Amino acid sequence: MKLDKSKPLLLILFSLLICGLYYGTVNAKTNDPPPSFEEEIIKGKQLTPLESQLMSFMTGLMVTEPKQAVEFWIFDVNGRSGAVQYAMLSPSLRKQSRSKFEQTHWITGQSSPSVRNFRFTKVEKLSKSKMRYTVKYDLWASYGDFGGGQKIIIVEKNLEPFKEYWFISSITTKYNQWEAFTPAETVLK
């Protein structure tokens, strides 16, 4: 192949374009999650109808009492609904666990053994806007008892004007080999 020496600028530009495309492709961060629709709202993006429906769903689940956040979350641990569990989480815990919820297609837990008989064993007021709940429960299947578990759930109040609601900011669980854990939990062995 013979190059025309009268067009070096074109050759340089073409080389830069190829290198730029290669560099951008090779160095693309495929593990970076796309922004959530909550982040898109902050940026002022127009939502799709499905995103609007999801935002309405999540807004409808904002609770005005701290215990409600824990009860909704527990209810949907039993129902294995990651969407409701996610809606009960703080913005930072949502961001931290979102990709794990997506990997499970928003279905959490397992069918057996299941969790049941949740009971609040300790309630502590940490501040005006922070509560700690200790919750115990049983792990049970039709073919046997698998012991129990304990979760410590911290609930905080969002103090933004006109957006005052309670959300879960931390879930710490004692490890049990038979239990399936939700994406937002910190499991202690």
C-alpha positions in Angstrom: 0.0 0.0 0.0 1.4 3.4 -1.0 0.6 6.4 1.2 0.1 9.8 -0.3 2.6 12.1 1.5 0.6 15.1 0.7 -2.1 14.2 3.3 -0.2 13.8 6.6 -2.7 15.8 8.5 -5.5 13.4 7.5 -3.4 10.4 8.4 -2.7 11.9 11.9 -6.4 12.7 12.5 -7.4 9.2 11.4 -4.8 7.7 13.7 -6.0 9.8 16.6 -9.6 8.8 16.0 -8.6 5.1 15.9 -6.5 5.4 19.1 -9.3 7.3 20.8 -11.9 4.7 19.9 -9.6 1.9 21.0 -8.7 3.6 24.3 -12.3 4.5 25.1 -13.4 0.9 24.4 -10.6 -0.8 26.3 -10.9 1.6 29.3 -14.6 1.7 29.5 -15.8 0.9 33.0 -18.4 -1.9 32.4 -18.8 -2.5 36.2 -20.0 1.0 36.9 -23.8 0.8 37.3 -25.9 3.2 35.4 -27.4 6.0 37.4 -30.6 5.1 39.3 -33.8 6.8 38.3 -33.6 8.6 41.7 -30.3 10.1 40.6 -31.8 11.0 37.2 -34.6 12.9 38.9 -32.0 15.0 40.8 -30.4 15.8 37.5 -33.8 16.9 36.1 -34.1 14.1 33.5 -37.5 13.3 32.1 -38.6 9.9 33.4 -40.1 7.1 31.3 -43.6 6.0 32.2 -42.1 2.9 33.9 -39.6 5.0 35.9 -42.5 7.4 36.9 -44.5 4.3 38.1 -41.5 3.1 40.1 -41.0 6.5 41.7 -44.7 6.7 42.6 -44.5 3.3 44.1 -41.5 4.2 46.2 -43.0 7.6 47.3 -46.1 5.8 48.3 -44.1 3.5 50.6 -42.5 6.4 52.5 -43.5 5.8 56.1 -44.1 8.4 58.9 -43.3 6.1 61.9 -39.9 4.4 62.4 -41.4 1.0 63.3 -43.4 1.0 60.0 -40.1 0.9 58.0 -39.0 -2.2 59.9 -42.4 -3.8 59.6 -42.7 -3.2 55.9 -39.2 -4.5 55.4 -39.9 -7.7 57.5 -43.2 -8.2 55.6 -41.3 -8.3 52.4 -38.5 -10.5 53.6 -41.3 -13.0 54.1 -42.7 -12.1 50.7 -39.3 -12.1 49.1 -40.0 -8.7 47.4 -36.7 -6.9 47.0 -38.5 -3.9 45.5 -40.3 -3.1 48.8 -37.2 -3.9 50.8 -35.3 -1.5 48.6 -37.9 1.2 49.0 -37.5 1.1 52.8 -33.7 1.7 52.6 -31.8 5.0 53.0 -30.5 6.6 49.8 -26.9 5.5 50.6 -27.9 1.9 51.4 -29.9 1.8 48.2 -26.9 2.9 46.2 -24.7 0.4 48.0 -27.0 -2.6 47.4 -28.8 -1.8 44.2 -26.7 -4.0 41.9 -27.1 -6.9 44.2 -30.9 -6.5 44.1 -30.7 -6.3 40.3 -28.6 -9.5 40.1 -31.4 -11.4 41.9 -34.1 -9.8 39.7 -35.5 -8.1 42.9 -36.4 -11.5 44.4 -34.7 -12.1 47.7 -34.5 -15.0 50.2 -35.4 -18.6 49.6 -38.4 -20.7 49.8 -37.1 -23.0 52.5 -36.4 -22.6 55.3 -38.4 -19.5 55.5 -38.4 -16.8 58.1 -41.4 -16.4 60.4 -42.5 -15.3 63.8 -40.7 -12.0 63.8 -40.8 -10.3 67.2 -39.3 -7.0 68.4 -37.1 -7.8 71.5 -35.6 -4.4 72.0 -36.4 -0.9 70.9 -33.9 1.9 71.6 -34.2 5.6 70.9 -30.8 6.8 69.9 -31.8 10.4 69.1 -34.8 12.3 67.9 -34.2 11.0 64.4 -32.7 7.6 65.0 -34.0 4.3 66.4 -32.5 0.8 66.8 -34.7 -2.3 66.7 -33.5 -5.8 67.7 -35.7 -8.3 65.9 -35.7 -12.1 66.5 -37.3 -14.7 64.3 -37.5 -18.4 63.5 -36.2 -20.3 60.5 -38.7 -23.0 59.7 -39.5 -25.5 57.0 -42.2 -28.2 56.8 -39.4 -30.8 57.3 -37.9 -29.2 60.4 -36.8 -26.3 62.6 -33.6 -24.5 61.6 -33.2 -22.4 64.7 -33.6 -18.7 64.7 -31.9 -15.5 63.8 -31.5 -11.9 65.0 -31.3 -8.6 63.1 -30.4 -5.2 64.5 -32.0 -2.6 62.3 -31.2 1.1 62.5 -33.9 3.5 61.3 -33.4 7.1 60.7 -35.6 10.1 59.8 -35.0 12.0 56.6 -35.0 15.6 57.8 -35.3 17.4 54.5 -38.3 19.8 54.6 -41.4 18.3 53.0 -39.7 14.9 52.7 -39.8 13.8 56.3 -40.0 10.0 56.4 -38.2 7.1 58.0 -35.9 4.7 56.3 -33.6 1.9 57.2 -29.9 2.9 57.3 -28.4 -0.3 58.6 -29.3 -4.0 59.0 -26.9 -6.2 60.9 -27.6 -9.9 61.1 -26.0 -12.8 63.0 -24.9 -15.5 60.6 -27.0 -18.7 60.4 -25.9 -21.3 57.8 -29.5 -22.0 56.8 -30.6 -18.4 56.2 -30.6 -16.5 53.0 -29.7 -12.8 53.5 -31.0 -9.8 51.7 -28.7 -7.6 49.7 -28.7 -4.7 52.1 -27.7 -6.7 55.2 -24.3 -6.8 56.9 -23.8 -10.4 58.1 -21.7 -11.1 61.2 -20.1 -14.5 61.6 
